[in-house]
Amino acid sequence: MKEYKLRILPLFEDDLNEIVDHIAFELQNPAAALNLLNDVEKAIYDRLSCAESFEPYPSSVEREHPYYRIKVKNYLIFYVVIGDIMEVRRIIYSRRNIADMI
């Protein structure tokens, strides 16, 4: 089984920080924010050993590296595989217009 290296892009970190801050402060639910953070981290690390074993995310844009997704609660994590690197790029609320964002 191939083991991938992990690369997290700053855009993903910005997305995640915004989501966690919204849940913790605006919704006043820091426990839910922490749970989401833990679930996101676990989902990403669980996927590292099998990053290309899933169907690529359908895209209307031609891409050199297809997007893959991981669903965590109401959020979608998007990543690409470049050689032996799983590059995590975005986390987006699943009810938003995803096509406009990736």
Backbone hydrogen bonds in HBPLUS format (Angstrom, degrees):
<---DONOR---> <-ACCEPTOR-->    atom                        ^
c    i                          cat <-CA-CA->   ^        H-A-AA   ^      H-
h    n   atom  resd res      DA  || num        DHA   H-A  angle D-A-AA Bond
n    s   type  num  typ     dist DA aas  dist angle  dist       angle   num
A0005-LYS N   A0084-ASP O   2.76 MM  79  6.15 165.5  1.78 161.0 162.8     1
A0086-MET N   A0005-LYS O   2.74 MM  81  6.01 170.1  1.75 177.5 174.2     2
A0007-ARG N   A0086-MET O   2.97 MM  79  6.12 159.7  2.01 151.6 147.9     3
A0088-VAL N   A0007-ARG O   2.78 MM  81  6.20 152.7  1.85 167.7 172.4     4
A0009-LEU N   A0088-VAL O   2.99 MM  79  6.13 171.4  2.00 171.4 171.0     5
A0012-PHE N   A0009-LEU O   3.04 MM   3  5.43 124.1  2.37 108.3 121.0     6
A0013-GLU N   A0009-LEU O   3.23 MM   4  6.67 159.7  2.27 150.2 155.8     7
A0014-ASP N   A0010-PRO O   2.83 MM   4  6.12 155.0  1.89 152.1 159.0     8
A0015-ASP N   A0011-LEU O   2.89 MM   4  6.15 163.0  1.92 149.6 154.1     9
A0016-LEU N   A0012-PHE O   2.85 MM   4  6.09 170.5  1.86 159.8 161.7    10
A0017-ASN N   A0013-GLU O   2.90 MM   4  6.01 162.7  1.93 148.4 153.5    11
A0018-GLU N   A0014-ASP O   2.99 MM   4  6.14 158.9  2.03 149.7 155.3    12
A0019-ILE N   A0015-ASP O   3.02 MM   4  6.31 158.0  2.06 151.5 157.5    13
A0020-VAL N   A0016-LEU O   2.89 MM   4  6.08 172.9  1.89 159.0 160.7    14
A0021-ASP N   A0017-ASN O   2.88 MM   4  5.94 163.7  1.91 148.0 153.2    15
A0022-HIS N   A0018-GLU O   2.98 MM   4  6.08 156.2  2.04 142.1 148.9    16
A0023-ILE N   A0019-ILE O   2.99 MM   4  6.30 163.4  2.02 154.2 157.9    17
A0024-ALA N   A0020-VAL O   2.84 MM   4  5.96 169.3  1.85 155.5 159.2    18
A0025-PHE N   A0021-ASP O   2.82 MM   4  5.65 167.8  1.84 150.3 154.5    19
A0026-GLU N   A0022-HIS O   3.06 MM   4  5.02 121.2  2.42 115.3 131.3    20
A0027-LEU N   A0022-HIS O   2.97 MM   5  6.37 150.2  2.06 161.2 169.2    21
A0029-ASN N   A0023-ILE O   2.98 MM   6  5.75 152.9  2.06 142.8 148.4    22
A0033-ALA N   A0029-ASN O   3.14 MM   4  6.48 155.2  2.21 150.8 158.4    23
A0034-LEU N   A0030-PRO O   2.96 MM   4  6.17 159.6  2.00 148.4 152.9    24
A0035-ASN N   A0031-ALA O   2.92 MM   4  6.16 159.0  1.97 147.5 153.7    25
A0036-LEU N   A0032-ALA O   2.93 MM   4  6.12 158.9  1.98 147.8 153.0    26
A0037-LEU N   A0033-ALA O   2.98 MM   4  6.22 162.8  2.01 148.9 153.7    27
A0038-ASN N   A0034-LEU O   2.94 MM   4  6.21 162.2  1.97 153.3 157.5    28
A0039-ASP N   A0035-ASN O   2.89 MM   4  6.09 158.7  1.93 149.9 156.2    29
A0040-VAL N   A0036-LEU O   2.85 MM   4  6.04 158.7  1.89 157.6 162.7    30
A0041-GLU N   A0037-LEU O   3.04 MM   4  6.25 166.6  2.06 150.5 154.0    31
A0042-LYS N   A0038-ASN O   2.98 MM   4  6.15 165.1  2.00 150.1 154.3    32
A0043-ALA N   A0039-ASP O   2.92 MM   4  6.04 161.2  1.96 146.1 151.6    33
A0044-ILE N   A0040-VAL O   3.03 MM   4  6.24 160.2  2.07 152.5 157.2    34
A0045-TYR N   A0041-GLU O   3.06 MM   4  6.29 170.2  2.06 154.4 156.9    35
A0046-ASP N   A0042-LYS O   2.81 MM   4  5.94 152.7  1.88 151.4 159.7    36
A0047-ARG N   A0043-ALA O   3.14 MM   4  6.24 141.6  2.30 137.8 146.6    37
A0047-ARG N   A0044-ILE O   3.17 MM   3  5.23 126.8  2.46  96.0 109.4    38
A0048-LEU N   A0045-TYR O   3.33 MM   3  5.21 143.6  2.47  94.7 104.5    39
A0050-CYS N   A0047-ARG O   2.95 MM   3  5.43 157.6  2.00 118.1 125.5    40
A0053-SER N   A0050-CYS O   3.04 MM   3  5.34 168.0  2.05 120.4 122.9    41
A0057-TYR N   A0067-TYR O   2.61 MM  10  5.34 165.8  1.63 147.2 152.1    42
A0068-TYR N   A0079-TYR O   2.76 MM  11  5.36 153.5  1.83 158.9 167.0    43
A0079-TYR N   A0068-TYR O   2.99 MM  11  5.36 157.5  2.04 142.1 147.7    44
A0070-ILE N   A0077-ILE O   2.83 MM   7  4.98 141.0  1.99 137.7 148.8    45
A0077-ILE N   A0070-ILE O   2.80 MM   7  4.98 166.8  1.82 149.0 153.7    46
A0072-VAL N   A0075-TYR O   2.90 MM   3  5.25 168.0  1.92 149.9 154.0    47
A0075-TYR N   A0072-VAL O   2.89 MM   3  5.25 155.6  1.95 128.6 136.3    48
A0094-SER N   A0074-ASN O   2.76 MM  20  5.54 179.3  1.76 149.6 149.6    49
A0076-LEU N   A0092-ILE O   2.85 MM  16  5.37 160.7  1.89 151.3 157.1    50
A0092-ILE N   A0076-LEU O   2.91 MM  16  5.37 157.2  1.97 146.8 152.3    51
A0078-PHE N   A0090-ARG O   2.82 MM  12  5.14 164.8  1.84 144.0 148.5    52
A0089-ARG N   A0078-PHE O   2.83 MM  11  5.73 157.8  1.88 150.2 157.8    53
A0090-ARG N   A0078-PHE O   3.32 MM  12  5.14 163.0  2.35 132.9 136.9    54
A0080-VAL N   A0087-GLU O   2.98 MM   7  5.32 152.5  2.06 140.6 147.0    55
A0087-GLU N   A0080-VAL O   2.83 MM   7  5.32 157.4  1.88 160.3 165.4    56
A0082-ILE N   A0085-ILE O   2.88 MM   3  5.21 161.3  1.91 152.9 157.8    57
A0085-ILE N   A0082-ILE O   3.02 MM   3  5.21 154.8  2.09 118.6 126.3    58
A0096-ARG N   A0093-TYR O   3.12 MM   3  5.80 167.6  2.13 125.8 128.0    59
A0098-ILE N   A0096-ARG O   2.96 MM   2  5.67 113.6  2.42 113.7  96.7    60
A0100-ASP N   A0097-ASN O   3.21 MM   3  5.76 136.7  2.41 110.2 120.2    61
A0101-MET N   A0098-ILE O   2.81 MM   3  5.17 152.3  1.89 113.6 123.1    62
A0102-ILE N   A0098-ILE O   3.18 MM   4  6.43 136.4  2.38 163.0 175.2    63
